[in-house]
């Protein structure tokens, strides 16, 4: 591939993510979370097979776009699905498990690259993605549909069966403020934990048509009730992408390549993924005790400090030790994993009322992937023009992001008061 073809191959995945983000929410709202995930699984399989079998750039581009659409749809549906299934007190931990799975996937792909990133073996490297795809084909049909989605469709009996399968019968979870899932107004009075319908015959009398109403994008922006939580949720998605995480990964890889042997550089790149995974695990263990807001603020503060240190080190020292700069960049990646890595995805369904969740989840995902796409276009230019000075901009941006989070983002852990 030429540089232009490679750049197109990379960016089409991000563009596909935007498309998938805008369509995934409506698909899951119309057909259910589980069917939507089965659809994304099919697209992943088709895209991966097409990449593996392609022999020219155009089929590769089409397949890459397809896998991007599937990834975008997944990032809409999975956080919402987990949030609707998880007990309120465990929602943060289980939501972080999604990010942890992504980080594990990145680590596995990096390890696969140790021996398979060659002209002879690259097809096999891409084909490895079919393994988790096959696993999901086996396991997903065993999963229940979201009780909240079933309740919103007026399917009281299906809702009860899903709740019984998840938590046993009778339901073992306490019906209190920490466990209640908010549903549309006409369902809320008869809801128990996770938006479950009351199992009594009266629960079937609510008309389904009133349950299925979802706000459009225009209604979402026009709603005074939705405006502040929407700003908070979308703002965190922008912050996640423009925090400089891609710059840190790029520079750490560059330093490793320029300073060490190729084999050592690859192993150190894997080390970055290991640190990312370790800090994601720490975040998973702390998210429900310390809270989402606290971890995001901690993440932003630590990243700002690391970015400022990278800038100062490279401007004040004539020949900064590569190990020091690389260590700061690895710390930057670890700080990202503490909060900004997972929480923007977790917090959106906790902030947005159910009537606006479909549109908001799609907007959040499209914003995230769109920001990544813009950054992919601008980042090489900024790096070429500014070098390490770009980290001063990241430090300033993260400082402003800290203020934004402090002002706009509430705590949403179990027992916290929503905005």
Residue pairs with C-beta under 8 A, 6 or more apart in sequence:
1 9
1 57
5 57
8 57
8 61
9 57
9 60
9 61
9 64
10 376
11 373
11 376
11 377
12 61
12 64
12 65
12 68
13 64
13 65
13 67
13 68
13 71
14 68
14 369
14 372
14 373
14 376
15 65
15 68
15 369
15 373
16 64
16 65
16 66
16 67
16 68
16 69
16 70
16 71
16 72
17 68
17 69
17 71
17 72
17 75
17 365
17 368
17 369
17 372
17 373
18 72
18 366
18 369
18 370
18 373
19 65
19 68
19 69
19 72
20 40
20 68
20 69
20 70
20 71
20 72
20 73
20 74
20 75
20 76
20 365
20 369
21 72
21 73
21 75
21 76
21 362
21 363
21 364
21 365
21 366
21 367
21 368
21 369
21 370
22 72
22 362
22 365
22 366
23 69
23 72
23 73
23 362
24 36
24 40
24 72
24 73
24 74
24 75
24 76
24 77
24 361
24 362
24 365
25 76
25 77
25 357
25 358
25 359
25 360
25 361
25 362
25 365
26 358
26 362
27 36
27 39
27 73
27 77
28 35
28 36
28 76
28 77
28 80
28 81
28 149
28 358
29 149
29 214
29 358
31 39
32 145
32 146
32 149
32 150
33 77
33 80
33 81
33 84
33 145
33 146
33 149
34 81
34 140
34 143
34 144
34 145
34 146
36 73
36 77
37 74
37 77
37 78
37 81
37 136
37 140
38 140
38 141
39 73
40 70
40 71
40 73
40 74
40 77
41 70
41 133
41 136
41 137
41 140
43 66
43 67
43 69
43 70
43 73
44 67
44 70
44 71
44 129
44 133
45 130
45 133
46 63
46 66
47 63
47 64
47 66
47 67
47 70
48 63
48 67
48 126
48 127
48 129
48 130
48 133
49 130
50 59
50 60
50 62
50 63
50 66
51 60
51 63
51 64
51 67
51 126
52 123
52 126
52 127
53 59
53 123
54 60
54 63
68 369
72 365
72 366
72 369
75 345
75 365
75 368
75 369
76 361
76 362
76 364
76 365
78 98
79 95
79 98
79 345
79 346
79 348
79 349
79 361
80 146
80 349
80 357
80 361
81 146
82 91
82 94
82 95
82 97
82 98
83 91
83 95
83 346
83 349
83 350
84 146
84 147
84 148
84 149
84 181
84 194
84 195
84 349
85 94
85 144
85 146
85 147
85 166
85 194
86 94
86 95
87 173
87 179
87 193
87 194
88 178
88 179
88 180
88 181
88 193
88 414
89 178
89 179
89 288
89 414
90 288
91 288
91 346
91 350
91 414
92 287
92 288
92 292
92 346
92 413
92 414
93 284
93 285
93 287
93 288
95 287
95 342
95 345
95 346
96 280
96 283
96 284
96 287
96 342
96 346
97 284
98 342
98 345
98 346
99 280
99 283
99 284
99 341
99 342
99 345
100 277
100 280
100 281
100 284
100 342
103 273
103 276
103 277
103 280
103 337
103 341
104 277
105 132
106 273
106 276
107 270
107 273
107 274
107 276
107 277
108 128
109 125
109 128
110 269
110 270
110 273
111 270
112 125
112 128
113 125
113 266
114 266
114 267
114 270
115 121
116 122
116 124
116 125
117 125
144 161
144 162
144 165
144 166
145 158
145 162
146 162
147 159
147 162
147 163
147 166
147 181
147 194
147 195
147 196
148 181
148 183
148 194
148 195
148 354
150 158
150 159
150 162
151 159
151 183
151 187
151 191
151 195
151 196
151 197
151 211
152 183
152 184
152 187
152 195
152 211
152 212
152 354
153 208
153 211
153 212
154 204
154 206
154 207
154 208
154 211
154 212
155 208
156 197
156 198
156 199
156 203
156 204
157 204
159 195
159 196
159 197
160 196
160 197
160 199
163 171
163 192
163 193
163 194
163 196
164 171
166 194
167 173
167 193
171 192
171 193
171 196
173 179
173 193
173 194
174 193
175 192
175 193
177 415
178 414
178 415
179 193
179 194
180 191
180 192
180 193
180 195
181 191
181 193
181 194
181 195
181 196
181 354
182 188
182 195
182 353
182 354
183 191
183 195
183 354
184 210
184 211
184 213
184 354
184 355
186 206
186 207
186 210
186 211
187 195
187 197
187 206
187 211
190 197
190 198
190 202
190 203
190 206
191 197
191 198
192 198
195 354
197 203
197 204
213 355
214 355
214 356
214 357
214 358
214 359
215 223
215 226
215 355
215 356
215 358
215 359
216 359
217 359
217 363
219 356
219 359
220 226
220 230
220 356
220 359
220 360
220 363
221 227
221 230
223 356
225 353
226 352
226 353
226 356
226 360
228 408
228 419
229 351
229 352
229 353
229 418
229 419
230 351
230 352
230 356
230 360
230 363
231 408
232 347
232 351
232 408
232 409
232 410
232 419
233 344
233 347
233 348
233 351
233 352
233 360
233 364
234 363
234 364
234 367
235 404
235 405
235 408
235 409
236 296
236 340
236 343
236 344
236 347
236 405
236 409
237 344
237 348
237 364
237 365
237 367
237 368
237 371
238 367
238 368
238 371
239 300
239 340
239 344
239 397
239 398
239 401
239 404
239 405
240 340
240 341
240 344
240 368
240 371
241 368
241 371
241 372
241 375
242 371
242 375
242 397
243 300
243 303
243 336
243 340
243 394
243 397
243 398
243 401
244 303
244 307
244 332
244 390
244 391
244 394
244 397
244 398
245 332
245 333
245 336
245 340
246 372
246 375
246 376
246 379
247 379
247 383
247 390
247 391
247 394
248 329
248 332
248 333
248 336
249 272
249 329
249 333
250 379
250 383
251 310
251 325
251 329
251 388
252 268
252 269
252 272
252 326
252 329
252 330
252 333
253 265
253 269
253 272
255 322
255 325
255 326
255 329
256 264
256 265
256 268
256 269
256 326
257 265
258 322
259 265
259 322
259 326
260 268
268 326
271 330
272 330
272 333
275 330
275 333
275 334
275 337
276 333
276 334
276 336
276 337
276 341
277 337
278 334
278 337
279 333
279 334
279 335
279 337
279 338
280 337
280 341
280 342
282 337
282 338
283 295
283 337
283 338
283 339
283 341
283 342
283 343
284 342
286 295
287 295
287 342
287 343
287 346
287 413
288 413
288 414
291 411
291 412
291 413
291 416
292 339
292 343
292 346
292 347
292 350
292 409
292 411
292 412
292 413
293 405
293 409
293 410
293 411
293 412
294 411
295 338
295 339
295 343
296 339
296 340
296 343
296 405
296 409
297 339
297 402
297 405
297 406
298 335
298 338
298 339
299 335
299 336
299 337
299 338
299 339
299 340
299 341
299 343
300 339
300 340
300 398
300 399
300 401
300 402
300 405
301 398
301 402
302 331
302 335
302 338
303 332
303 335
303 336
303 340
303 394
303 398
304 394
304 395
304 398
304 399
304 402
305 395
306 328
306 329
306 331
306 332
306 335
307 332
307 391
307 392
307 394
307 395
307 398
308 391
308 392
308 395
309 328
310 325
310 328
310 329
310 332
310 388
310 391
311 388
311 389
311 391
311 392
311 395
313 320
313 324
313 325
313 328
314 320
314 325
314 387
314 388
314 391
315 388
315 389
344 364
344 368
347 409
347 412
348 360
348 361
348 364
349 357
349 361
350 412
350 418
351 410
351 412
351 418
351 419
352 360
352 361
382 390
383 390
386 393
410 416
410 417
410 418
410 419
411 417
412 418
